[in-house]
Amino acid sequence: MMMEGPYKYRRDGSGAVSRVIRVGTRKSQLARIQTDSVADKLTELNPDVSLEIVGMSTIGDKILDTALSKIGEKSLFTKELENALERNEVDLVVHSLKDLPTTLPSGFTIGAVLKRENPHDAAVLHPKHVGKTLETLPENSVIGTSSLRRAAQLKKRFPHLVFKDIRGNLNTRLKKLDEKDDFAAIILAAAGLRRMGWDNRISQVLGPEDCMYAVGQGALAVEVRSRDADILEMVSVLHDPETVLRCIAERAFLRHLEGGCSVPVAVHTEVKNSQLYLTGAVFSLDGSDSLKETMQTSVAADDKQSSDAVDERVQRVGVTASKISGEAQDGAERLGVDLANLLLSKGAKEILTVARQLNDAR
């Protein structure tokens, strides 16, 4: 291994030299699968670069006996990874976008948002309830979820069910479901189950009428140092334009509402005929009180935009995507802010403040 300036290089048996790019990731099996999928794409596109995966544990991985919303830390699954990025121990980090706060620490940016997997939540039933749905589970069946967003929507939709916290990575949660009799079902992101190859465990995918998803859910993000122009350039080809626009709108909505892990905020987005539709909602903890609205904007690309006028340093809710129409990105960001303002004008702040206070008191 050779160091030259801030970069590491490696010489192979034939004497060829390749630059080493270090990729930071959480250690869970799902995080590794997600990171490997990004690393494979980068290796394919940059055969002269050699990638080294560096696994780390985060606060969220270590504190397993407390509901996420109670830990009160915005960057539960990202802080340690960002520290490594700052200390130059890794060059890029792969995250689930929904784990990344809407405001990133100074000096970091999201250089790629990859094509979104199915963003919806899924119900995974205990083996003894196979063939049933949440609707047909017996009265007072216990459902495991540590997400206030999922619990608030599902309590309202399925009043015959009882909701309890369940923590741990995917493997741990499925084990808790299967090996004990504590839960009739658990609610997980469909994307994670699919990436793990566990589609067969999905008893039902929850549509927006049952449960709207979290901001950024189902999308992977690559976080880099904003000053590393070459790394930014390298990862920028991974951007999926439609996912970028949807997630910019979702993140702008959440940021303007000042929501986070500790409040029930949910979204649904789609792009149809160059129109971006954003539905956003806020809920009380038991789901009895809610506000939900939909707005749309045009995201047709502006052909007049000259590529040399693009400012690499422009970030929108933490995302740098210089190859995607700036006008479309601005429209998506404005859509999120406008929808948040509409909900705030109808009393969203009050609903979220009460939800936060009740959650803190739990």
Summary of the structure (lengths in Angstrom):
residues: 362
radius of gyration: 21.0
end to end distance: 52.1
largest distance: 68.3
contacts: 1223
relative contact order: 0.14
helix: 36%
strand: 25%
